[in-house]
């Protein structure tokens, strides 16, 4: 796929927490595919983020790594008391 490494770096940067890495990835991608392409890439990243949140909200079971990573705050918020968690 054309510019696959730049697209992956951009998606990783969007999900990361380093503003400079994001700025660099955004600039590199814009230079390679233009501002319209960058806007499309940002839309796709946002859409996948939204789809994941919707899936989580509908009760689709968490993957094992997410289950382990969220155990502490799920316990603190008593989220496991909801019926949907009983279905696994």
PDB file with SEQRES, HELIX, SHEET and CRYST1 records, atoms N, CA, C and O in Angstrom:
SEQRES   1 A   88  UNK UNK UNK UNK UNK UNK UNK UNK UNK UNK UNK UNK UNK          
SEQRES   2 A   88  UNK UNK UNK UNK UNK UNK UNK UNK UNK UNK UNK UNK UNK          
SEQRES   3 A   88  UNK UNK UNK UNK UNK UNK UNK UNK UNK UNK UNK UNK UNK          
SEQRES   4 A   88  UNK UNK UNK UNK UNK UNK UNK UNK UNK UNK UNK UNK UNK          
SEQRES   5 A   88  UNK UNK UNK UNK UNK UNK UNK UNK UNK UNK UNK UNK UNK          
SEQRES   6 A   88  UNK UNK UNK UNK UNK UNK UNK UNK UNK UNK UNK UNK UNK          
SEQRES   7 A   88  UNK UNK UNK UNK UNK UNK UNK UNK UNK UNK                      
HELIX    1 AA1 UNK A    4  UNK A   15  1                                  12    
HELIX    2 AA2 UNK A   19  UNK A   57  1                                  39    
HELIX    3 AA3 UNK A   64  UNK A   69  1                                   6    
HELIX    4 AA4 UNK A   71  UNK A   76  1                                   6    
HELIX    5 AA5 UNK A   79  UNK A   81  5                                   3    
HELIX    6 AA6 UNK A   83  UNK A   86  1                                   4    
CRYST1    1.000    1.000    1.000  90.00  90.00  90.00 P 1           1          
ATOM      1  N   UNK A   1       0.848  -1.168   0.000  1.00  0.00           N  
ATOM      2  CA  UNK A   1       0.000   0.000   0.000  1.00  0.00           C  
ATOM      3  C   UNK A   1       0.897   1.236   0.000  1.00  0.00           C  
ATOM      4  O   UNK A   1       1.856   1.301   0.770  1.00  0.00           O  
ATOM      5  N   UNK A   2       0.606   2.186  -0.829  1.00  0.00           N  
ATOM      6  CA  UNK A   2       1.417   3.410  -0.847  1.00  0.00           C  
ATOM      7  C   UNK A   2       1.371   4.142   0.501  1.00  0.00           C  
ATOM      8  O   UNK A   2       0.308   4.326   1.094  1.00  0.00           O  
ATOM      9  N   UNK A   3       2.532   4.544   0.951  1.00  0.00           N  
ATOM     10  CA  UNK A   3       2.673   5.333   2.181  1.00  0.00           C  
ATOM     11  C   UNK A   3       2.219   4.587   3.431  1.00  0.00           C  
ATOM     12  O   UNK A   3       1.829   5.206   4.422  1.00  0.00           O  
ATOM     13  N   UNK A   4       2.270   3.249   3.384  1.00  0.00           N  
ATOM     14  CA  UNK A   4       1.797   2.466   4.512  1.00  0.00           C  
ATOM     15  C   UNK A   4       2.543   2.784   5.810  1.00  0.00           C  
ATOM     16  O   UNK A   4       1.922   2.870   6.870  1.00  0.00           O  
ATOM     17  N   UNK A   5       3.840   2.956   5.742  1.00  0.00           N  
ATOM     18  CA  UNK A   5       4.605   3.253   6.958  1.00  0.00           C  
ATOM     19  C   UNK A   5       4.230   4.617   7.540  1.00  0.00           C  
ATOM     20  O   UNK A   5       4.163   4.782   8.759  1.00  0.00           O  
ATOM     21  N   UNK A   6       3.989   5.582   6.670  1.00  0.00           N  
ATOM     22  CA  UNK A   6       3.581   6.901   7.144  1.00  0.00           C  
ATOM     23  C   UNK A   6       2.183   6.864   7.757  1.00  0.00           C  
ATOM     24  O   UNK A   6       1.923   7.522   8.765  1.00  0.00           O  
ATOM     25  N   UNK A   7       1.301   6.103   7.152  1.00  0.00           N  
ATOM     26  CA  UNK A   7      -0.058   5.978   7.680  1.00  0.00           C  
ATOM     27  C   UNK A   7      -0.064   5.288   9.037  1.00  0.00           C  
ATOM     28  O   UNK A   7      -0.775   5.708   9.949  1.00  0.00           O  
ATOM     29  N   UNK A   8       0.726   4.233   9.170  1.00  0.00           N  
ATOM     30  CA  UNK A   8       0.818   3.531  10.446  1.00  0.00           C  
ATOM     31  C   UNK A   8       1.439   4.428  11.508  1.00  0.00           C  
ATOM     32  O   UNK A   8       0.970   4.463  12.646  1.00  0.00           O  
ATOM     33  N   UNK A   9       2.484   5.148  11.141  1.00  0.00           N  
ATOM     34  CA  UNK A   9       3.114   6.068  12.096  1.00  0.00           C  
ATOM     35  C   UNK A   9       2.123   7.144  12.539  1.00  0.00           C  
ATOM     36  O   UNK A   9       2.101   7.521  13.710  1.00  0.00           O  
ATOM     37  N   UNK A  10       1.314   7.633  11.622  1.00  0.00           N  
ATOM     38  CA  UNK A  10       0.310   8.637  11.959  1.00  0.00           C  
ATOM     39  C   UNK A  10      -0.736   8.062  12.911  1.00  0.00           C  
ATOM     40  O   UNK A  10      -1.065   8.683  13.921  1.00  0.00           O  
ATOM     41  N   UNK A  11      -1.255   6.885  12.594  1.00  0.00           N  
ATOM     42  CA  UNK A  11      -2.259   6.263  13.467  1.00  0.00           C  
ATOM     43  C   UNK A  11      -1.687   6.006  14.860  1.00  0.00           C  
ATOM     44  O   UNK A  11      -2.349   6.270  15.864  1.00  0.00           O  
ATOM     45  N   UNK A  12      -0.469   5.495  14.919  1.00  0.00           N  
ATOM     46  CA  UNK A  12       0.170   5.266  16.216  1.00  0.00           C  
ATOM     47  C   UNK A  12       0.344   6.578  16.980  1.00  0.00           C  
ATOM     48  O   UNK A  12       0.136   6.629  18.193  1.00  0.00           O  
ATOM     49  N   UNK A  13       0.722   7.622  16.276  1.00  0.00           N  
ATOM     50  CA  UNK A  13       0.935   8.925  16.919  1.00  0.00           C  
ATOM     51  C   UNK A  13      -0.378   9.507  17.444  1.00  0.00           C  
ATOM     52  O   UNK A  13      -0.407  10.102  18.521  1.00  0.00           O  
ATOM     53  N   UNK A  14      -1.455   9.336  16.689  1.00  0.00           N  
ATOM     54  CA  UNK A  14      -2.759   9.827  17.141  1.00  0.00           C  
ATOM     55  C   UNK A  14      -3.142   9.147  18.453  1.00  0.00           C  
ATOM     56  O   UNK A  14      -3.681   9.789  19.354  1.00  0.00           O  
ATOM     57  N   UNK A  15      -2.868   7.874  18.558  1.00  0.00           N  
ATOM     58  CA  UNK A  15      -3.226   7.122  19.756  1.00  0.00           C  
ATOM     59  C   UNK A  15      -2.199   7.272  20.879  1.00  0.00           C  
ATOM     60  O   UNK A  15      -2.435   6.834  22.005  1.00  0.00           O  
ATOM     61  N   UNK A  16      -1.078   7.883  20.573  1.00  0.00           N  
ATOM     62  CA  UNK A  16      -0.025   8.068  21.566  1.00  0.00           C  
ATOM     63  C   UNK A  16      -0.236   9.322  22.389  1.00  0.00           C  
ATOM     64  O   UNK A  16      -1.295   9.946  22.337  1.00  0.00           O  
ATOM     65  N   UNK A  17       0.783   9.680  23.147  1.00  0.00           N  
ATOM     66  CA  UNK A  17       0.657  10.848  24.014  1.00  0.00           C  
ATOM     67  C   UNK A  17       1.792  11.855  23.829  1.00  0.00           C  
ATOM     68  O   UNK A  17       2.018  12.707  24.688  1.00  0.00           O  
ATOM     69  N   UNK A  18       2.496  11.753  22.718  1.00  0.00           N  
ATOM     70  CA  UNK A  18       3.613  12.659  22.450  1.00  0.00           C  
ATOM     71  C   UNK A  18       3.202  13.629  21.336  1.00  0.00           C  
ATOM     72  O   UNK A  18       3.099  13.243  20.172  1.00  0.00           O  
ATOM     73  N   UNK A  19       2.971  14.877  21.707  1.00  0.00           N  
ATOM     74  CA  UNK A  19       2.502  15.871  20.744  1.00  0.00           C  
ATOM     75  C   UNK A  19       3.496  16.109  19.610  1.00  0.00           C  
ATOM     76  O   UNK A  19       3.096  16.354  18.472  1.00  0.00           O  
ATOM     77  N   UNK A  20       4.780  16.038  19.917  1.00  0.00           N  
ATOM     78  CA  UNK A  20       5.784  16.272  18.870  1.00  0.00           C  
ATOM     79  C   UNK A  20       5.807  15.126  17.876  1.00  0.00           C  
ATOM     80  O   UNK A  20       5.940  15.355  16.673  1.00  0.00           O  
ATOM     81  N   UNK A  21       5.681  13.899  18.357  1.00  0.00           N  
ATOM     82  CA  UNK A  21       5.620  12.743  17.458  1.00  0.00           C  
ATOM     83  C   UNK A  21       4.407  12.873  16.547  1.00  0.00           C  
ATOM     84  O   UNK A  21       4.492  12.586  15.353  1.00  0.00           O  
ATOM     85  N   UNK A  22       3.287  13.301  17.100  1.00  0.00           N  
ATOM     86  CA  UNK A  22       2.078  13.499  16.292  1.00  0.00           C  
ATOM     87  C   UNK A  22       2.293  14.593  15.251  1.00  0.00           C  
ATOM     88  O   UNK A  22       1.931  14.417  14.088  1.00  0.00           O  
ATOM     89  N   UNK A  23       2.870  15.707  15.652  1.00  0.00           N  
ATOM     90  CA  UNK A  23       3.119  16.801  14.714  1.00  0.00           C  
ATOM     91  C   UNK A  23       4.039  16.362  13.587  1.00  0.00           C  
ATOM     92  O   UNK A  23       3.814  16.702  12.425  1.00  0.00           O  
ATOM     93  N   UNK A  24       5.071  15.608  13.930  1.00  0.00           N  
ATOM     94  CA  UNK A  24       6.003  15.120  12.909  1.00  0.00           C  
ATOM     95  C   UNK A  24       5.328  14.136  11.963  1.00  0.00           C  
ATOM     96  O   UNK A  24       5.528  14.205  10.750  1.00  0.00           O  
ATOM     97  N   UNK A  25       4.534  13.225  12.506  1.00  0.00           N  
ATOM     98  CA  UNK A  25       3.841  12.239  11.681  1.00  0.00           C  
ATOM     99  C   UNK A  25       2.831  12.928  10.768  1.00  0.00           C  
ATOM    100  O   UNK A  25       2.695  12.574   9.597  1.00  0.00           O  
ATOM    101  N   UNK A  26       2.134  13.905  11.310  1.00  0.00           N  
ATOM    102  CA  UNK A  26       1.149  14.653  10.521  1.00  0.00           C  
ATOM    103  C   UNK A  26       1.828  15.410   9.381  1.00  0.00           C  
ATOM    104  O   UNK A  26       1.337  15.407   8.252  1.00  0.00           O  
ATOM    105  N   UNK A  27       2.945  16.051   9.672  1.00  0.00           N  
ATOM    106  CA  UNK A  27       3.671  16.806   8.641  1.00  0.00           C  
ATOM    107  C   UNK A  27       4.214  15.879   7.556  1.00  0.00           C  
ATOM    108  O   UNK A  27       4.126  16.192   6.369  1.00  0.00           O  
ATOM    109  N   UNK A  28       4.771  14.746   7.961  1.00  0.00           N  
ATOM    110  CA  UNK A  28       5.318  13.798   6.989  1.00  0.00           C  
ATOM    111  C   UNK A  28       4.222  13.237   6.092  1.00  0.00           C  
ATOM    112  O   UNK A  28       4.409  13.099   4.883  1.00  0.00           O  
ATOM    113  N   UNK A  29       3.082  12.915   6.690  1.00  0.00           N  
ATOM    114  CA  UNK A  29       1.979  12.365   5.904  1.00  0.00           C  
ATOM    115  C   UNK A  29       1.405  13.426   4.968  1.00  0.00           C  
ATOM    116  O   UNK A  29       1.110  13.133   3.809  1.00  0.00           O  
ATOM    117  N   UNK A  30       1.245  14.642   5.454  1.00  0.00           N  
ATOM    118  CA  UNK A  30       0.734  15.725   4.598  1.00  0.00           C  
ATOM    119  C   UNK A  30       1.671  15.993   3.428  1.00  0.00           C  
ATOM    120  O   UNK A  30       1.219  16.255   2.313  1.00  0.00           O  
ATOM    121  N   UNK A  31       2.970  15.926   3.680  1.00  0.00           N  
ATOM    122  CA  UNK A  31       3.941  16.142   2.602  1.00  0.00           C  
ATOM    123  C   UNK A  31       3.839  15.040   1.547  1.00  0.00           C  
ATOM    124  O   UNK A  31       4.053  15.287   0.360  1.00  0.00           O  
ATOM    125  N   UNK A  32       3.514  13.836   1.984  1.00  0.00           N  
ATOM    126  CA  UNK A  32       3.460  12.701   1.061  1.00  0.00           C  
ATOM    127  C   UNK A  32       2.136  12.600   0.311  1.00  0.00           C  
ATOM    128  O   UNK A  32       2.128  12.254  -0.871  1.00  0.00           O  
ATOM    129  N   UNK A  33       1.019  12.894   0.970  1.00  0.00           N  
ATOM    130  CA  UNK A  33      -0.290  12.669   0.334  1.00  0.00           C  
ATOM    131  C   UNK A  33      -1.162  13.914   0.257  1.00  0.00           C  
ATOM    132  O   UNK A  33      -2.288  13.849  -0.237  1.00  0.00           O  
ATOM    133  N   UNK A  34      -0.663  15.034   0.733  1.00  0.00           N  
ATOM    134  CA  UNK A  34      -1.422  16.282   0.663  1.00  0.00           C  
ATOM    135  C   UNK A  34      -2.381  16.444   1.827  1.00  0.00           C  
ATOM    136  O   UNK A  34      -2.637  15.507   2.584  1.00  0.00           O  
ATOM    137  N   UNK A  35      -2.906  17.655   1.951  1.00  0.00           N  
ATOM    138  CA  UNK A  35      -3.805  17.957   3.067  1.00  0.00           C  
ATOM    139  C   UNK A  35      -5.126  17.201   2.978  1.00  0.00           C  
ATOM    140  O   UNK A  35      -5.677  16.796   4.001  1.00  0.00           O  
ATOM    141  N   UNK A  36      -5.633  17.008   1.773  1.00  0.00           N  
ATOM    142  CA  UNK A  36      -6.878  16.248   1.628  1.00  0.00           C  
ATOM    143  C   UNK A  36      -6.673  14.801   2.042  1.00  0.00           C  
ATOM    144  O   UNK A  36      -7.542  14.208   2.680  1.00  0.00           O  
ATOM    145  N   UNK A  37      -5.530  14.229   1.682  1.00  0.00           N  
ATOM    146  CA  UNK A  37      -5.216  12.865   2.092  1.00  0.00           C  
ATOM    147  C   UNK A  37      -5.043  12.753   3.599  1.00  0.00           C  
ATOM    148  O   UNK A  37      -5.476  11.779   4.214  1.00  0.00           O  
ATOM    149  N   UNK A  38      -4.406  13.759   4.186  1.00  0.00           N  
ATOM    150  CA  UNK A  38      -4.245  13.787   5.639  1.00  0.00           C  
ATOM    151  C   UNK A  38      -5.610  13.852   6.317  1.00  0.00           C  
ATOM    152  O   UNK A  38      -5.846  13.160   7.308  1.00  0.00           O  
ATOM    153  N   UNK A  39      -6.499  14.671   5.794  1.00  0.00           N  
ATOM    154  CA  UNK A  39      -7.843  14.764   6.365  1.00  0.00           C  
ATOM    155  C   UNK A  39      -8.564  13.429   6.266  1.00  0.00           C  
ATOM    156  O   UNK A  39      -9.252  13.027   7.205  1.00  0.00           O  
ATOM    157  N   UNK A  40      -8.416  12.738   5.145  1.00  0.00           N  
ATOM    158  CA  UNK A  40      -9.026  11.413   4.993  1.00  0.00           C  
ATOM    159  C   UNK A  40      -8.449  10.428   5.998  1.00  0.00           C  
ATOM    160  O   UNK A  40      -9.186   9.663   6.621  1.00  0.00           O  
ATOM    161  N   UNK A  41      -7.124  10.451   6.156  1.00  0.00           N  
ATOM    162  CA  UNK A  41      -6.469   9.548   7.111  1.00  0.00           C  
ATOM    163  C   UNK A  41      -6.945   9.832   8.528  1.00  0.00           C  
ATOM    164  O   UNK A  41      -7.203   8.902   9.292  1.00  0.00           O  
ATOM    165  N   UNK A  42      -7.065  11.105   8.888  1.00  0.00           N  
ATOM    166  CA  UNK A  42      -7.539  11.472  10.217  1.00  0.00           C  
ATOM    167  C   UNK A  42      -8.985  11.003  10.423  1.00  0.00           C  
ATOM    168  O   UNK A  42      -9.352  10.562  11.512  1.00  0.00           O  
ATOM    169  N   UNK A  43      -9.788  11.103   9.379  1.00  0.00           N  
ATOM    170  CA  UNK A  43     -11.166  10.617   9.462  1.00  0.00           C  
ATOM    171  C   UNK A  43     -11.239   9.126   9.694  1.00  0.00           C  
ATOM    172  O   UNK A  43     -12.068   8.655  10.473  1.00  0.00           O  
ATOM    173  N   UNK A  44     -10.381   8.379   9.025  1.00  0.00           N  
ATOM    174  CA  UNK A  44     -10.364   6.926   9.207  1.00  0.00           C  
ATOM    175  C   UNK A  44      -9.930   6.567  10.622  1.00  0.00           C  
ATOM    176  O   UNK A  44     -10.528   5.696  11.254  1.00  0.00           O  
ATOM    177  N   UNK A  45      -8.892   7.233  11.122  1.00  0.00           N  
ATOM    178  CA  UNK A  45      -8.438   6.978  12.496  1.00  0.00           C  
ATOM    179  C   UNK A  45      -9.570   7.272  13.479  1.00  0.00           C  
ATOM    180  O   UNK A  45      -9.827   6.487  14.392  1.00  0.00           O  
ATOM    181  N   UNK A  46     -10.242   8.403  13.286  1.00  0.00           N  
ATOM    182  CA  UNK A  46     -11.348   8.755  14.169  1.00  0.00           C  
ATOM    183  C   UNK A  46     -12.492   7.770  14.084  1.00  0.00           C  
ATOM    184  O   UNK A  46     -13.098   7.433  15.101  1.00  0.00           O  
ATOM    185  N   UNK A  47     -12.795   7.305  12.888  1.00  0.00           N  
ATOM    186  CA  UNK A  47     -13.881   6.346  12.699  1.00  0.00           C  
ATOM    187  C   UNK A  47     -13.580   5.035  13.409  1.00  0.00           C  
ATOM    188  O   UNK A  47     -14.445   4.481  14.087  1.00  0.00           O  
ATOM    189  N   UNK A  48     -12.352   4.537  13.256  1.00  0.00           N  
ATOM    190  CA  UNK A  48     -12.007   3.292  13.930  1.00  0.00           C  
ATOM    191  C   UNK A  48     -12.069   3.458  15.440  1.00  0.00           C  
ATOM    192  O   UNK A  48     -12.476   2.532  16.142  1.00  0.00           O  
ATOM    193  N   UNK A  49     -11.675   4.613  15.952  1.00  0.00           N  
ATOM    194  CA  UNK A  49     -11.763   4.870  17.376  1.00  0.00           C  
ATOM    195  C   UNK A  49     -13.218   4.846  17.820  1.00  0.00           C  
ATOM    196  O   UNK A  49     -13.537   4.280  18.866  1.00  0.00           O  
ATOM    197  N   UNK A  50     -14.097   5.450  17.041  1.00  0.00           N  
ATOM    198  CA  UNK A  50     -15.516   5.477  17.370  1.00  0.00           C  
ATOM    199  C   UNK A  50     -16.119   4.079  17.309  1.00  0.00           C  
ATOM    200  O   UNK A  50     -16.892   3.697  18.188  1.00  0.00           O  
ATOM    201  N   UNK A  51     -15.775   3.321  16.285  1.00  0.00           N  
ATOM    202  CA  UNK A  51     -16.311   1.965  16.143  1.00  0.00           C  
ATOM    203  C   UNK A  51     -15.924   1.116  17.345  1.00  0.00           C  
ATOM    204  O   UNK A  51     -16.743   0.356  17.861  1.00  0.00           O  
ATOM    205  N   UNK A  52     -14.675   1.244  17.792  1.00  0.00           N  
ATOM    206  CA  UNK A  52     -14.213   0.493  18.952  1.00  0.00           C  
ATOM    207  C   UNK A  52     -15.010   0.870  20.199  1.00  0.00           C  
ATOM    208  O   UNK A  52     -15.404   0.000  20.975  1.00  0.00           O  
ATOM    209  N   UNK A  53     -15.242   2.147  20.387  1.00  0.00           N  
ATOM    210  CA  UNK A  53     -16.011   2.599  21.555  1.00  0.00           C  
ATOM    211  C   UNK A  53     -17.448   2.100  21.489  1.00  0.00           C  
ATOM    212  O   UNK A  53     -18.020   1.715  22.509  1.00  0.00           O  
ATOM    213  N   UNK A  54     -18.028   2.105  20.306  1.00  0.00           N  
ATOM    214  CA  UNK A  54     -19.397   1.602  20.149  1.00  0.00           C  
ATOM    215  C   UNK A  54     -19.447   0.111  20.461  1.00  0.00           C  
ATOM    216  O   UNK A  54     -20.350  -0.357  21.155  1.00  0.00           O  
ATOM    217  N   UNK A  55     -18.475  -0.627  19.946  1.00  0.00           N  
ATOM    218  CA  UNK A  55     -18.435  -2.065  20.218  1.00  0.00           C  
ATOM    219  C   UNK A  55     -18.307  -2.325  21.717  1.00  0.00           C  
ATOM    220  O   UNK A  55     -18.982  -3.199  22.261  1.00  0.00           O  
ATOM    221  N   UNK A  56     -17.440  -1.565  22.379  1.00  0.00           N  
ATOM    222  CA  UNK A  56     -17.281  -1.731  23.827  1.00  0.00           C  
ATOM    223  C   UNK A  56     -18.588  -1.411  24.551  1.00  0.00           C  
ATOM    224  O   UNK A  56     -18.961  -2.105  25.496  1.00  0.00           O  
ATOM    225  N   UNK A  57     -19.279  -0.369  24.112  1.00  0.00           N  
ATOM    226  CA  UNK A  57     -20.511   0.056  24.774  1.00  0.00           C  
ATOM    227  C   UNK A  57     -21.653  -0.932  24.582  1.00  0.00           C  
ATOM    228  O   UNK A  57     -22.567  -0.987  25.404  1.00  0.00           O  
ATOM    229  N   UNK A  58     -21.613  -1.716  23.500  1.00  0.00           N  
ATOM    230  CA  UNK A  58     -22.688  -2.672  23.258  1.00  0.00           C  
ATOM    231  C   UNK A  58     -22.525  -3.952  24.054  1.00  0.00           C  
ATOM    232  O   UNK A  58     -23.410  -4.808  24.057  1.00  0.00           O  
ATOM    233  N   UNK A  59     -21.396  -4.080  24.727  1.00  0.00           N  
ATOM    234  CA  UNK A  59     -21.196  -5.255  25.564  1.00  0.00           C  
ATOM    235  C   UNK A  59     -20.379  -6.348  24.922  1.00  0.00           C  
ATOM    236  O   UNK A  59     -20.294  -7.451  25.461  1.00  0.00           O  
ATOM    237  N   UNK A  60     -19.780  -6.071  23.793  1.00  0.00           N  
ATOM    238  CA  UNK A  60     -18.895  -7.063  23.196  1.00  0.00           C  
ATOM    239  C   UNK A  60     -17.779  -7.329  24.194  1.00  0.00           C  
ATOM    240  O   UNK A  60     -17.191  -6.382  24.718  1.00  0.00           O  
ATOM    241  N   UNK A  61     -17.472  -8.585  24.471  1.00  0.00           N  
ATOM    242  CA  UNK A  61     -16.462  -8.899  25.494  1.00  0.00           C  
ATOM    243  C   UNK A  61     -15.110  -8.256  25.189  1.00  0.00           C  
ATOM    244  O   UNK A  61     -14.692  -8.157  24.035  1.00  0.00           O  
ATOM    245  N   UNK A  62     -14.445  -7.826  26.249  1.00  0.00           N  
ATOM    246  CA  UNK A  62     -13.111  -7.251  26.124  1.00  0.00           C  
ATOM    247  C   UNK A  62     -12.095  -8.318  25.777  1.00  0.00           C  
ATOM    248  O   UNK A  62     -12.218  -9.471  26.191  1.00  0.00           O  
ATOM    249  N   UNK A  63     -11.096  -7.926  25.016  1.00  0.00           N  
ATOM    250  CA  UNK A  63      -9.983  -8.826  24.758  1.00  0.00           C  
ATOM    251  C   UNK A  63      -9.220  -9.025  26.075  1.00  0.00           C  
ATOM    252  O   UNK A  63      -9.305  -8.193  26.978  1.00  0.00           O  
ATOM    253  N   UNK A  64      -8.485 -10.118  26.174  1.00  0.00           N  
ATOM    254  CA  UNK A  64      -7.788 -10.459  27.416  1.00  0.00           C  
ATOM    255  C   UNK A  64      -6.865  -9.345  27.893  1.00  0.00           C  
ATOM    256  O   UNK A  64      -6.806  -9.067  29.091  1.00  0.00           O  
ATOM    257  N   UNK A  65      -6.138  -8.697  26.967  1.00  0.00           N  
ATOM    258  CA  UNK A  65      -5.225  -7.631  27.386  1.00  0.00           C  
ATOM    259  C   UNK A  65      -5.978  -6.413  27.905  1.00  0.00           C  
ATOM    260  O   UNK A  65      -5.526  -5.769  28.852  1.00  0.00           O  
ATOM    261  N   UNK A  66      -7.117  -6.085  27.301  1.00  0.00           N  
ATOM    262  CA  UNK A  66      -7.921  -4.959  27.794  1.00  0.00           C  
ATOM    263  C   UNK A  66      -8.563  -5.298  29.131  1.00  0.00           C  
ATOM    264  O   UNK A  66      -8.692  -4.440  30.005  1.00  0.00           O  
ATOM    265  N   UNK A  67      -8.960  -6.547  29.281  1.00  0.00           N  
ATOM    266  CA  UNK A  67      -9.547  -6.988  30.541  1.00  0.00           C  
ATOM    267  C   UNK A  67      -8.542  -6.835  31.678  1.00  0.00           C  
ATOM    268  O   UNK A  67      -8.883  -6.342  32.754  1.00  0.00           O  
ATOM    269  N   UNK A  68      -7.315  -7.256  31.438  1.00  0.00           N  
ATOM    270  CA  UNK A  68      -6.273  -7.139  32.463  1.00  0.00           C  
ATOM    271  C   UNK A  68      -5.912  -5.683  32.721  1.00  0.00           C  
ATOM    272  O   UNK A  68      -5.745  -5.284  33.873  1.00  0.00           O  
ATOM    273  N   UNK A  69      -5.790  -4.890  31.670  1.00  0.00           N  
ATOM    274  CA  UNK A  69      -5.380  -3.488  31.817  1.00  0.00           C  
ATOM    275  C   UNK A  69      -6.440  -2.643  32.512  1.00  0.00           C  
ATOM    276  O   UNK A  69      -6.111  -1.618  33.109  1.00  0.00           O  
ATOM    277  N   UNK A  70      -7.688  -3.046  32.447  1.00  0.00           N  
ATOM    278  CA  UNK A  70      -8.763  -2.245  33.030  1.00  0.00           C  
ATOM    279  C   UNK A  70      -9.269  -2.780  34.365  1.00  0.00           C  
ATOM    280  O   UNK A  70     -10.202  -2.215  34.934  1.00  0.00           O  
ATOM    281  N   UNK A  71      -8.684  -3.842  34.871  1.00  0.00           N  
ATOM    282  CA  UNK A  71      -9.180  -4.478  36.095  1.00  0.00           C  
ATOM    283  C   UNK A  71      -9.251  -3.520  37.275  1.00  0.00           C  
ATOM    284  O   UNK A  71     -10.227  -3.534  38.025  1.00  0.00           O  
ATOM    285  N   UNK A  72      -8.226  -2.685  37.447  1.00  0.00           N  
ATOM    286  CA  UNK A  72      -8.202  -1.802  38.614  1.00  0.00           C  
ATOM    287  C   UNK A  72      -9.316  -0.764  38.579  1.00  0.00           C  
ATOM    288  O   UNK A  72     -10.003  -0.568  39.582  1.00  0.00           O  
ATOM    289  N   UNK A  73      -9.508  -0.093  37.441  1.00  0.00           N  
ATOM    290  CA  UNK A  73     -10.549   0.930  37.441  1.00  0.00           C  
ATOM    291  C   UNK A  73     -11.946   0.336  37.304  1.00  0.00           C  
ATOM    292  O   UNK A  73     -12.915   0.953  37.747  1.00  0.00           O  
ATOM    293  N   UNK A  74     -12.076  -0.853  36.698  1.00  0.00           N  
ATOM    294  CA  UNK A  74     -13.382  -1.517  36.698  1.00  0.00           C  
ATOM    295  C   UNK A  74     -13.791  -1.866  38.118  1.00  0.00           C  
ATOM    296  O   UNK A  74     -14.957  -1.720  38.484  1.00  0.00           O  
ATOM    297  N   UNK A  75     -12.831  -2.329  38.925  1.00  0.00           N  
ATOM    298  CA  UNK A  75     -13.123  -2.642  40.326  1.00  0.00           C  
ATOM    299  C   UNK A  75     -13.457  -1.374  41.105  1.00  0.00           C  
ATOM    300  O   UNK A  75     -14.404  -1.363  41.892  1.00  0.00           O  
ATOM    301  N   UNK A  76     -12.688  -0.309  40.894  1.00  0.00           N  
ATOM    302  CA  UNK A  76     -12.917   0.946  41.614  1.00  0.00           C  
ATOM    303  C   UNK A  76     -14.300   1.532  41.293  1.00  0.00           C  
ATOM    304  O   UNK A  76     -14.941   2.133  42.155  1.00  0.00           O  
ATOM    305  N   UNK A  77     -14.743   1.352  40.065  1.00  0.00           N  
ATOM    306  CA  UNK A  77     -16.044   1.884  39.648  1.00  0.00           C  
ATOM    307  C   UNK A  77     -17.167   0.851  39.778  1.00  0.00           C  
ATOM    308  O   UNK A  77     -18.326   1.147  39.485  1.00  0.00           O  
ATOM    309  N   UNK A  78     -16.819  -0.356  40.217  1.00  0.00           N  
ATOM    310  CA  UNK A  78     -17.780  -1.456  40.374  1.00  0.00           C  
ATOM    311  C   UNK A  78     -18.507  -1.751  39.065  1.00  0.00           C  
ATOM    312  O   UNK A  78     -19.704  -2.039  39.069  1.00  0.00           O  
ATOM    313  N   UNK A  79     -17.807  -1.683  37.980  1.00  0.00           N  
ATOM    314  CA  UNK A  79     -18.419  -1.901  36.671  1.00  0.00           C  
ATOM    315  C   UNK A  79     -18.823  -3.349  36.436  1.00  0.00           C  
ATOM    316  O   UNK A  79     -19.728  -3.623  35.647  1.00  0.00           O  
ATOM    317  N   UNK A  80     -18.164  -4.268  37.108  1.00  0.00           N  
ATOM    318  CA  UNK A  80     -18.474  -5.672  36.896  1.00  0.00           C  
ATOM    319  C   UNK A  80     -19.814  -6.082  37.487  1.00  0.00           C  
ATOM    320  O   UNK A  80     -20.246  -7.222  37.319  1.00  0.00           O  
ATOM    321  N   UNK A  81     -20.475  -5.156  38.179  1.00  0.00           N  
ATOM    322  CA  UNK A  81     -21.788  -5.470  38.763  1.00  0.00           C  
ATOM    323  C   UNK A  81     -22.893  -5.468  37.717  1.00  0.00           C  
ATOM    324  O   UNK A  81     -23.979  -5.993  37.961  1.00  0.00           O  
ATOM    325  N   UNK A  82     -22.623  -4.875  36.542  1.00  0.00           N  
ATOM    326  CA  UNK A  82     -23.657  -4.798  35.508  1.00  0.00           C  
ATOM    327  C   UNK A  82     -23.877  -6.162  34.867  1.00  0.00           C  
ATOM    328  O   UNK A  82     -22.946  -6.951  34.709  1.00  0.00           O  
ATOM    329  N   UNK A  83     -25.111  -6.419  34.508  1.00  0.00           N  
ATOM    330  CA  UNK A  83     -25.509  -7.732  33.984  1.00  0.00           C  
ATOM    331  C   UNK A  83     -24.727  -8.129  32.749  1.00  0.00           C  
ATOM    332  O   UNK A  83     -24.429  -9.309  32.561  1.00  0.00           O  
ATOM    333  N   UNK A  84     -24.390  -7.171  31.906  1.00  0.00           N  
ATOM    334  CA  UNK A  84     -23.700  -7.509  30.662  1.00  0.00           C  
ATOM    335  C   UNK A  84     -22.370  -8.185  30.945  1.00  0.00           C  
ATOM    336  O   UNK A  84     -21.924  -9.006  30.144  1.00  0.00           O  
ATOM    337  N   UNK A  85     -21.719  -7.865  32.061  1.00  0.00           N  
ATOM    338  CA  UNK A  85     -20.421  -8.485  32.353  1.00  0.00           C  
ATOM    339  C   UNK A  85     -20.605  -9.938  32.776  1.00  0.00           C  
ATOM    340  O   UNK A  85     -19.674 -10.734  32.651  1.00  0.00           O  
ATOM    341  N   UNK A  86     -21.759 -10.291  33.261  1.00  0.00           N  
ATOM    342  CA  UNK A  86     -22.006 -11.665  33.677  1.00  0.00           C  
ATOM    343  C   UNK A  86     -22.096 -12.620  32.497  1.00  0.00           C  
ATOM    344  O   UNK A  86     -21.855 -13.819  32.639  1.00  0.00           O  
ATOM    345  N   UNK A  87     -22.446 -12.082  31.327  1.00  0.00           N  
ATOM    346  CA  UNK A  87     -22.546 -12.936  30.140  1.00  0.00           C  
ATOM    347  C   UNK A  87     -21.193 -13.261  29.554  1.00  0.00           C  
ATOM    348  O   UNK A  87     -21.059 -14.202  28.772  1.00  0.00           O  
ATOM    349  N   UNK A  88     -20.154 -12.463  29.941  1.00  0.00           N  
ATOM    350  CA  UNK A  88     -18.799 -12.703  29.444  1.00  0.00           C  
ATOM    351  C   UNK A  88     -18.689 -12.339  28.047  1.00  0.00           C  
ATOM    352  O   UNK A  88     -17.617 -12.474  27.457  1.00  0.00           O  
TER     353      UNK A  88                                                      
END                                                                             
